[in-house]
Amino acid sequence: MIGLFFAGCGKHYWEARGRGFSEFQTDSGQCIQEAKTKYEVSERIYRRCMRAQGWERIQTNYPDSRQFRGPEDEDEFFSPPNPLSERGADVRGRADDPACAGATASRPSHCRR
């Protein structure tokens, strides 16, 4: 039951098999420009463009080194988030992860011990 509650939590990231930071920077930059239409900013256009480039949008509390942040709302298209923000070891073992609340020996490896 708790797992279902937390399933929808976490920020959104982009990932693509075999692709890394430099590919994300290139593809995301191109898609951001494409999403800035003459009259408005379209998150839908950005997401469609990223999927066409082979990226998948995922949601997680514990992103790894091959998952990157992209713009999620209109303001972020004009000042995109750092693709490397809020990922990797910086967020692992957070207090809001129910798996990290048990006895130290039984905690998953991403939890602080």
DRENKEGU-159739 format. One record per atom (N, C-alpha, C): residue number from 0; atom name; x, y, z. Coordinates in Angstrom, 2 decimals, padded with zeros to 5 digits, m for minus. Atoms other than C-alpha are relative to their C-alpha. Example, Ala and Ser with C-alpha at 12.3 -4.5 7.8 and 13.67 -1.06 7.14 Angstrom:
(node 0,'N',(000.89,m001.19,000.00))
(node 0,'CA',(012.30,m004.50,007.80))
(node 0,'C',(000.90,001.20,000.00))
(node 1,'N',(m000.82,m001.19,m000.06))
(node 1,'CA',(013.67,m001.06,007.14))
(node 1,'C',(m000.77,001.09,000.73))
//
This chain:
(node 0,'N',(000.82,m001.19,000.00))
(node 0,'CA',(000.00,000.00,000.00))
(node 0,'C',(000.87,001.26,000.00))
(node 1,'N',(m000.88,m001.16,m000.04))
(node 1,'CA',(002.78,002.44,000.88))
(node 1,'C',(000.72,000.17,m001.33))
(node 2,'N',(m000.67,m000.06,001.29))
(node 2,'CA',(004.58,001.58,m002.37))
(node 2,'C',(m000.86,000.69,m001.05))
(node 3,'N',(000.89,m000.65,000.94))
(node 3,'CA',(001.52,002.65,m004.34))
(node 3,'C',(m000.11,001.49,000.27))
(node 4,'N',(000.08,m001.41,m000.37))
(node 4,'CA',(001.36,005.92,m002.43))
(node 4,'C',(001.20,000.77,m000.54))
(node 5,'N',(m001.21,m000.68,000.42))
(node 5,'CA',(004.96,006.79,m003.29))
(node 5,'C',(000.32,m000.18,m001.49))
(node 6,'N',(m000.29,000.27,001.41))
(node 6,'CA',(004.83,005.50,m006.88))
(node 6,'C',(m000.09,001.25,m000.86))
(node 7,'N',(000.17,m001.21,000.78))
(node 7,'CA',(003.68,008.88,m008.19))
(node 7,'C',(000.87,001.14,000.47))
(node 8,'N',(m000.85,m001.05,m000.54))
(node 8,'CA',(006.28,010.82,m006.23))
(node 8,'C',(001.30,000.09,m000.80))
(node 9,'N',(m001.29,m000.18,000.65))
(node 9,'CA',(009.55,012.17,m007.47))
(node 9,'C',(m000.09,000.95,m001.17))
(node 10,'N',(m000.08,m000.92,001.13))
(node 10,'CA',(010.68,014.52,m010.17))
(node 10,'C',(000.11,m000.79,m001.29))
(node 11,'N',(m000.10,000.62,001.31))
(node 11,'CA',(010.65,013.80,m013.88))
(node 11,'C',(001.39,000.19,m000.57))
(node 12,'N',(m001.32,000.02,000.63))
(node 12,'CA',(013.82,012.93,m015.76))
(node 12,'C',(m000.14,m000.62,m001.38))
(node 13,'N',(m000.06,000.62,001.32))
(node 13,'CA',(014.76,011.89,m019.27))
(node 13,'C',(001.15,m000.99,m000.02))
(node 14,'N',(m001.05,000.99,000.15))
(node 14,'CA',(016.74,008.76,m020.07))
(node 14,'C',(m000.11,m000.63,m001.39))
(node 15,'N',(m000.05,000.71,001.28))
(node 15,'CA',(017.82,006.97,m023.25))
(node 15,'C',(001.14,m001.00,000.07))
(node 16,'N',(m001.00,001.07,m000.07))
(node 16,'CA',(019.68,003.69,m023.47))
(node 16,'C',(001.24,000.37,m000.82))
(node 17,'N',(m001.26,m000.25,000.67))
(node 17,'CA',(023.34,004.20,m024.31))
(node 17,'C',(000.33,001.45,m000.28))
(node 18,'N',(m000.22,m001.42,000.26))
(node 18,'CA',(023.11,007.99,m024.30))
(node 18,'C',(000.29,000.70,001.32))
(node 19,'N',(m000.44,m000.69,m001.21))
(node 19,'CA',(024.65,010.41,m021.84))
(node 19,'C',(m000.27,001.49,m000.01))
(node 20,'N',(000.20,m001.42,m000.24))
(node 20,'CA',(024.94,014.01,m020.78))
(node 20,'C',(000.12,000.85,m001.27))
(node 21,'N',(m000.19,m000.86,001.18))
(node 21,'CA',(026.29,015.52,m024.02))
(node 21,'C',(m001.12,m000.19,m001.02))
(node 22,'N',(001.13,000.24,000.91))
(node 22,'CA',(023.58,013.85,m026.12))
(node 22,'C',(m001.27,000.65,000.53))
(node 23,'N',(001.18,m000.64,m000.58))
(node 23,'CA',(020.94,015.05,m023.69))
(node 23,'C',(000.04,001.51,m000.23))
(node 24,'N',(m000.15,m001.45,000.18))
(node 24,'CA',(022.29,018.62,m023.84))
(node 24,'C',(m000.37,000.41,m001.43))
(node 25,'N',(000.27,m000.32,001.41))
(node 25,'CA',(022.16,018.61,m027.65))
(node 25,'C',(m001.48,m000.17,m000.32))
(node 26,'N',(001.39,000.28,000.34))
(node 26,'CA',(018.74,016.99,m028.00))
(node 26,'C',(m000.97,000.91,000.75))
(node 27,'N',(000.90,m000.84,m000.79))
(node 27,'CA',(017.10,018.94,m025.17))
(node 27,'C',(000.04,001.44,m000.51))
(node 28,'N',(m000.12,m001.37,000.51))
(node 28,'CA',(018.46,022.25,m026.49))
(node 28,'C',(m000.76,000.19,m001.30))
(node 29,'N',(000.72,m000.07,001.26))
(node 29,'CA',(017.09,021.55,m029.96))
(node 29,'C',(m001.51,m000.06,000.23))
(node 30,'N',(001.43,000.15,m000.27))
(node 30,'CA',(013.73,020.46,m028.55))
(node 30,'C',(m000.58,001.22,000.72))
(node 31,'N',(000.45,m001.24,m000.66))
(node 31,'CA',(013.50,023.55,m026.32))
(node 31,'C',(m000.26,001.07,m001.05))
(node 32,'N',(000.19,m001.00,001.06))
(node 32,'CA',(013.96,025.77,m029.38))
(node 32,'C',(m001.23,m000.32,m000.83))
(node 33,'N',(001.17,000.41,000.78))
(node 33,'CA',(011.36,023.77,m031.29))
(node 33,'C',(m001.30,000.27,000.76))
(node 34,'N',(001.20,m000.16,m000.83))
(node 34,'CA',(008.90,024.05,m028.38))
(node 34,'C',(m000.39,001.46,000.20))
(node 35,'N',(000.29,m001.43,m000.13))
(node 35,'CA',(009.14,027.86,m028.30))
(node 35,'C',(m000.61,000.48,m001.31))
(node 36,'N',(000.69,m000.43,001.21))
(node 36,'CA',(006.52,028.67,m030.90))
(node 36,'C',(m000.15,001.51,000.00))
(node 37,'N',(000.16,m001.45,000.13))
(node 37,'CA',(005.70,032.15,m032.10))
(node 37,'C',(m000.95,000.56,001.05))
(node 38,'N',(001.04,m000.51,m000.88))
(node 38,'CA',(002.74,032.44,m029.74))
(node 38,'C',(000.07,m000.51,001.44))
(node 39,'N',(m000.03,000.57,m001.35))
(node 39,'CA',(003.51,030.24,m026.73))
(node 39,'C',(001.11,m001.04,000.11))
(node 40,'N',(m000.92,001.10,m000.23))
(node 40,'CA',(005.70,027.56,m025.20))
(node 40,'C',(m000.84,m001.26,000.15))
(node 41,'N',(000.79,001.23,m000.05))
(node 41,'CA',(004.48,024.02,m025.67))
(node 41,'C',(000.81,m001.14,000.61))
(node 42,'N',(m000.62,001.17,m000.63))
(node 42,'CA',(005.53,021.31,m023.24))
(node 42,'C',(m000.25,m001.24,m000.84))
(node 43,'N',(000.36,001.15,000.83))
(node 43,'CA',(003.76,018.85,m025.52))
(node 43,'C',(000.95,m000.14,m001.19))
(node 44,'N',(m000.94,000.04,001.12))
(node 44,'CA',(006.00,019.79,m028.47))
(node 44,'C',(001.37,m000.47,000.47))
(node 45,'N',(m001.30,000.40,m000.56))
(node 45,'CA',(009.12,019.43,m026.29))
(node 45,'C',(000.02,m001.50,000.27))
(node 46,'N',(000.04,001.42,m000.35))
(node 46,'CA',(008.08,016.01,m025.02))
(node 46,'C',(m000.05,m000.89,m001.24))
(node 47,'N',(000.08,000.76,001.25))
(node 47,'CA',(007.18,014.76,m028.50))
(node 47,'C',(001.36,m000.01,m000.70))
(node 48,'N',(m001.32,m000.11,000.61))
(node 48,'CA',(010.53,016.01,m029.82))
(node 48,'C',(001.01,m000.90,000.72))
(node 49,'N',(m000.94,000.83,m000.76))
(node 49,'CA',(012.46,014.30,m027.01))
(node 49,'C',(m000.26,m001.49,m000.25))
(node 50,'N',(000.32,001.41,000.29))
(node 50,'CA',(010.61,011.00,m027.59))
(node 50,'C',(000.48,m000.38,m001.40))
(node 51,'N',(m000.46,000.26,001.37))
(node 51,'CA',(011.41,011.27,m031.31))
(node 51,'C',(001.52,m000.17,m000.06))
(node 52,'N',(m001.46,000.12,m000.07))
(node 52,'CA',(015.10,011.59,m030.35))
(node 52,'C',(000.43,m001.26,000.76))
(node 53,'N',(m000.31,001.25,m000.70))
(node 53,'CA',(014.86,008.31,m028.39))
(node 53,'C',(000.01,000.10,001.51))
(node 54,'N',(000.01,m000.19,m001.45))
(node 54,'CA',(014.42,009.74,m024.87))
(node 54,'C',(m001.34,m000.42,000.57))
(node 55,'N',(001.21,000.40,m000.72))
(node 55,'CA',(011.89,008.41,m022.37))
(node 55,'C',(m000.10,000.83,001.27))
(node 56,'N',(000.23,m000.80,m001.21))
(node 56,'CA',(010.38,010.59,m019.62))
(node 56,'C',(m000.41,m000.94,001.11))
(node 57,'N',(000.29,000.88,m001.13))
(node 57,'CA',(010.42,008.81,m016.27))
(node 57,'C',(m000.11,000.85,001.26))
(node 58,'N',(000.15,m000.68,m001.28))
(node 58,'CA',(009.56,009.76,m012.70))
(node 58,'C',(000.64,m000.87,001.08))
(node 59,'N',(m000.68,000.75,m001.05))
(node 59,'CA',(011.75,008.75,m009.77))
(node 59,'C',(000.47,000.92,001.12))
(node 60,'N',(m000.60,m000.71,m001.13))
(node 60,'CA',(012.94,009.81,m006.35))
(node 60,'C',(001.51,m000.16,000.01))
(node 61,'N',(m001.42,000.34,m000.06))
(node 61,'CA',(016.38,008.29,m006.97))
(node 61,'C',(000.58,m000.15,m001.39))
(node 62,'N',(m000.53,000.08,001.35))
(node 62,'CA',(017.64,009.16,m010.45))
(node 62,'C',(001.47,m000.43,m000.01))
(node 63,'N',(m001.40,000.41,000.11))
(node 63,'CA',(020.90,007.67,m011.65))
(node 63,'C',(000.76,000.94,m000.93))
(node 64,'N',(m000.87,m000.89,000.76))
(node 64,'CA',(023.76,009.16,m013.63))
(node 64,'C',(m000.36,000.13,m001.47))
(node 65,'N',(000.43,m000.09,001.40))
(node 65,'CA',(022.02,008.59,m016.99))
(node 65,'C',(m001.42,000.53,m000.13))
(node 66,'N',(001.33,m000.61,000.02))
(node 66,'CA',(018.79,010.40,m016.11))
(node 66,'C',(000.18,001.49,000.24))
(node 67,'N',(m000.26,m001.43,000.01))
(node 67,'CA',(018.58,014.13,m016.74))
(node 67,'C',(m001.28,000.81,000.09))
(node 68,'N',(001.14,m000.91,m000.15))
(node 68,'CA',(016.27,017.00,m015.82))
(node 68,'C',(m000.15,000.87,m001.24))
(node 69,'N',(000.33,m000.91,001.09))
(node 69,'CA',(014.56,018.93,m018.59))
(node 69,'C',(m001.07,000.95,000.49))
(node 70,'N',(001.04,m000.95,m000.42))
(node 70,'CA',(012.06,021.79,m018.49))
(node 70,'C',(m001.34,m000.71,000.21))
(node 71,'N',(001.30,000.59,m000.33))
(node 71,'CA',(008.73,020.89,m016.90))
(node 71,'C',(m001.14,001.00,m000.04))
(node 72,'N',(001.07,m000.99,000.09))
(node 72,'CA',(006.82,024.16,m017.02))
(node 72,'C',(000.49,001.18,m000.85))
(node 73,'N',(m000.31,m001.10,000.92))
(node 73,'CA',(006.73,027.36,m019.10))
(node 73,'C',(001.23,000.80,000.42))
(node 74,'N',(m001.15,m000.79,m000.47))
(node 74,'CA',(009.23,029.28,m016.94))
(node 74,'C',(001.32,m000.71,m000.26))
(node 75,'N',(m001.24,000.76,000.17))
(node 75,'CA',(011.80,026.49,m017.24))
(node 75,'C',(000.46,m000.08,m001.45))
(node 76,'N',(m000.44,m000.03,001.40))
(node 76,'CA',(011.83,026.78,m021.04))
(node 76,'C',(000.89,001.20,m000.26))
(node 77,'N',(m000.82,m001.20,000.16))
(node 77,'CA',(013.37,030.23,m020.67))
(node 77,'C',(001.23,m000.04,000.88))
(node 78,'N',(m001.15,000.21,m000.89))
(node 78,'CA',(015.70,029.18,m017.85))
(node 78,'C',(m000.01,m001.47,000.41))
(node 79,'N',(000.08,001.44,m000.27))
(node 79,'CA',(016.07,025.38,m018.07))
(node 79,'C',(000.77,m000.41,001.24))
(node 80,'N',(m000.72,000.50,m001.18))
(node 80,'CA',(017.07,023.44,m014.96))
(node 80,'C',(001.32,m000.64,m000.42))
(node 81,'N',(m001.25,000.70,000.23))
(node 81,'CA',(020.58,022.06,m014.70))
(node 81,'C',(m000.35,m001.48,m000.20))
(node 82,'N',(000.35,001.40,000.24))
(node 82,'CA',(020.24,018.58,m016.27))
(node 82,'C',(000.54,m000.96,001.06))
(node 83,'N',(m000.62,000.87,m001.00))
(node 83,'CA',(022.44,017.17,m013.51))
(node 83,'C',(m000.53,000.27,001.41))
(node 84,'N',(000.50,m000.34,m001.33))
(node 84,'CA',(020.46,018.69,m010.63))
(node 84,'C',(m000.87,m001.10,000.57))
(node 85,'N',(000.87,000.90,m000.77))
(node 85,'CA',(018.76,016.59,m007.97))
(node 85,'C',(000.06,m001.45,m000.49))
(node 86,'N',(m000.15,001.38,000.45))
(node 86,'CA',(020.18,013.29,m009.12))
(node 86,'C',(001.19,m000.65,000.69))
(node 87,'N',(m001.14,000.74,m000.51))
(node 87,'CA',(022.62,010.59,m008.08))
(node 87,'C',(000.10,000.01,001.50))
(node 88,'N',(m000.25,000.14,m001.44))
(node 88,'CA',(024.19,010.46,m004.63))
(node 88,'C',(m000.56,001.16,000.81))
(node 89,'N',(000.50,m001.16,m000.73))
(node 89,'CA',(022.90,013.93,m003.73))
(node 89,'C',(m001.36,m000.23,000.64))
(node 90,'N',(001.35,000.19,m000.53))
(node 90,'CA',(019.35,012.66,m003.17))
(node 90,'C',(m000.21,m001.39,000.59))
(node 91,'N',(000.19,001.36,m000.50))
(node 91,'CA',(019.90,009.03,m002.19))
(node 91,'C',(m000.09,m000.02,001.53))
(node 92,'N',(000.14,000.17,m001.44))
(node 92,'CA',(018.85,007.94,001.27))
(node 92,'C',(m000.81,001.08,000.67))
(node 93,'N',(000.81,m001.06,m000.58))
(node 93,'CA',(016.35,010.71,001.78))
(node 93,'C',(m000.95,m000.56,001.05))
(node 94,'N',(000.86,000.42,m001.11))
(node 94,'CA',(014.21,010.55,004.89))
(node 94,'C',(m001.40,m000.38,m000.47))
(node 95,'N',(001.36,000.30,000.45))
(node 95,'CA',(011.00,010.36,002.80))
(node 95,'C',(m000.10,m001.36,m000.72))
(node 96,'N',(000.05,001.33,000.59))
(node 96,'CA',(011.94,006.92,001.38))
(node 96,'C',(m000.36,m001.00,001.09))
(node 97,'N',(000.41,000.92,m001.06))
(node 97,'CA',(009.98,004.37,003.45))
(node 97,'C',(000.93,m001.20,000.14))
(node 98,'N',(m000.92,001.13,m000.08))
(node 98,'CA',(012.53,001.65,002.62))
(node 98,'C',(001.21,000.32,000.87))
(node 99,'N',(m001.16,m000.41,m000.80))
(node 99,'CA',(015.18,003.65,004.51))
(node 99,'C',(m000.35,000.16,001.48))
(node 100,'N',(000.44,m000.22,m001.38))
(node 100,'CA',(013.15,003.73,007.74))
(node 100,'C',(000.21,m001.22,000.90))
(node 101,'N',(m000.14,001.23,m000.78))
(node 101,'CA',(013.76,000.12,008.85))
(node 101,'C',(001.34,m000.11,000.70))
(node 102,'N',(m001.26,000.28,m000.67))
(node 102,'CA',(016.60,m001.45,010.76))
(node 102,'C',(001.15,000.20,m000.98))
(node 103,'N',(m001.14,m000.34,000.86))
(node 103,'CA',(020.01,m000.40,009.41))
(node 103,'C',(000.43,m001.16,m000.88))
(node 104,'N',(m000.48,001.16,000.76))
(node 104,'CA',(021.03,m003.91,008.30))
(node 104,'C',(m000.95,m000.39,m001.13))
(node 105,'N',(000.96,000.41,001.01))
(node 105,'CA',(017.83,m004.41,006.28))
(node 105,'C',(m000.30,001.09,m001.03))
(node 106,'N',(000.25,m001.09,000.94))
(node 106,'CA',(017.93,m001.08,004.42))
(node 106,'C',(000.63,m000.28,m001.36))
(node 107,'N',(m000.61,000.13,001.34))
(node 107,'CA',(018.54,m001.00,000.64))
(node 107,'C',(001.33,000.75,m000.06))
(node 108,'N',(m001.34,m000.58,000.10))
(node 108,'CA',(022.02,000.01,m000.49))
(node 108,'C',(m000.01,001.51,m000.22))
(node 109,'N',(000.01,m001.44,000.24))
(node 109,'CA',(020.91,003.53,m001.51))
(node 109,'C',(m000.28,000.81,001.27))
(node 110,'N',(000.29,m000.70,m001.26))
(node 110,'CA',(019.94,004.39,002.11))
(node 110,'C',(001.28,000.25,000.78))
(node 111,'N',(m001.13,m000.27,m000.89))
(node 111,'CA',(022.35,006.01,004.53))
(node 111,'C',(m000.01,m001.00,001.12))
(node 112,'N',(m000.09,001.02,m001.06))
(node 112,'CA',(023.58,003.55,007.13))
(node 112,'C',(000.51,000.59,001.28))
//
